[in-house]
Amino acid sequence: MAYKTILLHLSASANAVQRIRIAARLAIASQATLIGAAMIGVSTQTFRDARIGEKDPALAGHLRFLSNRAGELVNQFHDEVRTAGVLLYEGRVVDGEAVAGICLQARYSDLVIVGLTDSNEKSPSVPPDFPEAVLLHAGRPVLFIPPSCNKEQVGARVLVAWNASKEARRAVTDAIPLLRGAEVVDVAVFNPETEPDMRDEMPNRDFAVYLSRHGVNVNLLQPQQTRDIGRAVLDTARERGADLLVLGGYGHTRFRELLMGGVTRTVLHESDVPILMSH
């Protein structure tokens, strides 16, 4: 298993260049094709009339502005990946709004890379819940890059938050191409006695053996008891010097599909370390 197509969401955020450089390093290491996709922000198919410019010059001008802005993001992407030495890459201007556009492109990708929302930076075309929406709807592993991330390489030291759940199993399997290249992969377990999938006799040892068969250098940490797993995950990541977190993503309630579980919400909103999640 390897990542052969990596999809990167292009935006005008302050750390956009940092995300491109991280994606470029991953693409080079995986010998993957890197696709940078910039969403226009609206579906221009809504405005099919060829005479839209005559009927509403202001609207036509705004659509041109959105298309030109997306094109500038693609040009920036091309400049950065060429400088980084990526051999296989493609920039795309995608018609449509951010969530639907990136999830459509994700259908034909092995890994999706997006930025986490910066509360200090408002975007007219990317909604605040964009990262959570992509996680729930893309159907692919998502690598989230925090606004504060200042590294160009991730995955040398990895922390896996393991509870043996279906979501955690999916995330770990999806992360194996990254885990193989890590110097060490720490496995942290929190409150194992209350986790329904952690009641086997030796689930941690079996998990370590499973990863080692994939060529992963595994280090099992002592189980921790905590009332706040989300913050315990982040504290452990800092203590271990992790530059990547891997954990399952959880969605709850039909009433509000984008309401994330407490652990997921805490990690996505407070982490300064890149996070790989699957849902």
N, C-alpha and C positions, 0 to 999 in steps of 0.2 A: 504494500500500500504506500502511495506517495501522493503528494499534491502535484498535480500536473497543470491545473488551471487555478490561479489565485485572482480573486476579484477584489479590487480596492475601490471604495467609495471616495470620490473626489469632491471636496468642498472648499469653500473660501475661509475656513476657520484658521485661527492663528497657528495651529500645529499641523497644518496640512502637509507641509514639506517633510516634517518628521515622520508622518505616516507613510509617505511615499518612500522614504529611505528605508524604513523598517520593512515595508512590503518588497522593496527591491532586493534587500539582503535575503529574505526568505525565498524569493523567486530564484535567485542565483544558487542558493544552497540546495533547492529542490529541483533545479533545472526545469522550472515550471514556466508557463506562459503567464505573464502578469497583465491583467486587463484593468485599466483605470477608467471608471465610468462616472461621468458627470451628468446629473439629472438637470433637465431644464427647469423643473419645478412645477410645471403644469402640463396637462395633456393638450398639445396643440391640435389634436384631432377634434377637439371640441369646436375649433374654429376652422371649418373646412372651406368656407366661402373664399374664393380666390380674390374677391373684391373687398376683403376685410379692411384693407388699407384705406379704401375710399370711404367706407361706411364708418369706420372708427379709427382714425389715424393714431390716437393715443394708445389704443389697445395693440394695434399693429407695431407701434414703436416699442411697447413694453415686451412683446413677444420676441422682437429682434434683440432687445437688450438681454433677455434671459438666455437666448441661444448663443449670443456672443460671449456672455459671461461663462457659460458652460464650455465653450470653445477655448477660452483663455485658460481654464482649469486643465483641460486636456493638453494644451501646449506646455503648461508648466510641468505636467506629468511627463511628457515626452523629454523635456530638457533634463529632468532629474534622473530618469531611469537610464538615459543614454550616458550621463555622467557616471552613474553607479556601475555601468557595465552590464546591464540586463540585456540578454541577447534576444529573447522572445517577449514582445510586449505589444499592446494594442490600446489605443485611447478611443473612447466612445462618448459621443454626446447622445444621451438617451432621452427620448420624449417621455414626459410624464413626471409625476411628483416623486418625492424621494423614496418613500417606503415601497410603493408598488414597483417603481423602476428598478431599485437595487434587488428586490426579491425576485423579479423576473429574470434578471441577469444571473442571479445566484443558482438558478435551476441547472445551469451548465458550468458550474464551478465546484471546486473541491474545498475551498476555504474562502470566507468572506472577511474582509478587514474594514472596520469602520471606526470612527472616532467616538469617544464618549462625549456626552453633552457637557459643554462648559457653561455653568450657570451665569458667568460674567459676559457671555457672548451670545447675543440674540441673532437668529438666522431667519430671514423671511421665507426660505424655501425648505428648511430642514426642521421638522417639529421637535420639541424637547424630548418626546418619548421615542425618537427615532431608533436608538440602540435597542430598547426593549422590543419594539415592533419588529425589527429585523430578526432578533433572536427568535421570536415566536413564529414568524411567517416564512423565513428564508428556507428552512429545511436543510440547512448546511451549518457546519461549525462556524462560529463567528469569533474572530479575534478583535477584541475591543482595545483601543489605544487611548489611555487617559490624556487629558489636555496637558498635564504636568510631566508627561513622559519625555525625558531628554536623551534616551538611548536610541541608537540606530540598529541595535541587534537585540533580539529577545530569545529566550529559550536556553541560555547557558545553565542557569539554576532554576529549576521548576518546582513549584509546590502544587501537589494534587490534593484537593479536599475530597476525601473518599468516604462515602456512606453506603456503597454497594447498591444504590438505587439504580433504576433504569436510566435516569438522566445522567447520573455519574458514570455509569458504564458506557453510555453513548459518548460522553465528552472525552473520556480517556481513550476510547478506541479512535475517535476522530483526531486526537492529539498525538497519536503514536509517531507520525513522521517527525514531529518536533521533539518528542521525548527521546527518540533514538539518538538525536544529536546533542542532548544535554550532557553536561559534565556530571550532574547528579539530579535525581528526581526525588524530592522528599515527599512522603505520603503522610498526611495528617488526618487523624480520625477524631471526631468530636462526639462525646456522649454516646458511645457505641451501644450501651445497654438500652437506650431508648429508640434506636434506629431499627425498624422492623426487618431490614435486610442485612443486619449485622449480627444476627443471632446464630450463625453457623459456628462450628467449633473453632476454626482458625481462618476467618475470612481475610485477615490482613496478610497472613503468610501466603495463602493461595493467590492473592492479588499480586504480591511481590513476585512470585514465581511466574505468573502469567506475563507480567511486564518484562521480566528478565529473559524470557523466551523470545521476546521481540528485540533483544539487544539493548534494553534500557537499564541504566545503572540506578538501582532503587535503594532508597534509605527509608526504613520505616521509623517514624517518630512515635514517641510514647503517646497513647490516647490521652485526650484532654477532656476535662469536665468544664462546661461553661454554660452560662445562661444566654449568651449572645454569640452565636456561632459566626455570624458575619464579621464582627469585629475581631473575634479570635482568629479567623482566617487571615485577616489583614495584619494583625500583630505578628502572627507566626511567619507570614511572608517577609515582613521587615526583619525579624530576628534571624531568619535563615538566608537573608540576602537574595531572595528570589527575584528574578526579572520576568517571570511569567507565572500566572495562576491558572489552574485547570479545574473546573468544577461544572456540575450539571446546572442547567437553568430550569426554573420552575415557574409555571404560569398557574394562576388560581382564579376561580369563580367565573361563571359565564356572565355575571352581571357586569363585570368590567374586565375584559379580556387582557388588558395591558397592566393589570395590577399584579405585580410580581411578588413572589414570596420574600419574606424578610431577609433571608441570607443573600439572595440574588440582588435585592434592592440595595442593601448596604454595600455590597462589594462593588456594584456598578456605579454607585454614587460617590463612594469614598476612596476607592483604590487609586494609588499612584503607580501601580504595576499593571502592565498589560494582562488581559484576562482572555482565556479561551473557554467558551461555553458552547454547549449544544442543548437543544430542546426537542 
